[in-house]
Amino acid sequence: MEIKVRIHGAREVLRAMQELPRRLDRPILNRALLAGARLVRDEARRLAPVLQALDSRRRPGTLARAVHAGAVRPDRYAATVWVRVRPLTRRQIASFRKKSRAAGATNPNDPFYWRFVEFGTSKMAARPFLRPAFEMKKVAAVNEVVRDAREHVQAEIAKLGRFAGIRNQATRLTGIQIYRRPRAG
């Protein structure tokens, strides 16, 4: 018995699949990873200790405002995101020095002390907020990355389908016909 298989729309699907990695490598991967990092960032901001006693050198909420999420420029198929306490820029430090004529350590907006809070010192117990935020949200962050990536990949496939003249690649690919012919004998 001879079996013949004919797949309708295979060229278009193959062309779309070859086009997809170029569209996936940076924008979708970064967007998805940042979505997960933002969950950890928001939790770290929530857990960041807030100054209780008034101090002229510190403002309440400085640590929480300084927690940021970002991305490192990715390689072709790899990307890195971070959640960290962002230090003041050189411009912000220079502006403070110019206005107040004081040392940078007295700047109430500078979160340089986050390390002491996170890890503790010989005279102060640690009050971690970044590590617990990661531990609490790591599963949700991974789920968010997967959900976001899936959503954007499907959107890219739909765009590619429009460019290649395919409305729905799944229905085009299911156009499979199988012919069975008895062997002549």
Summary of the structure (lengths in Angstrom):
residues: 185
radius of gyration: 27.0
end to end distance: 10.2
largest distance: 102.0
contacts: 476
relative contact order: 0.22
helix: 55%
strand: 14%
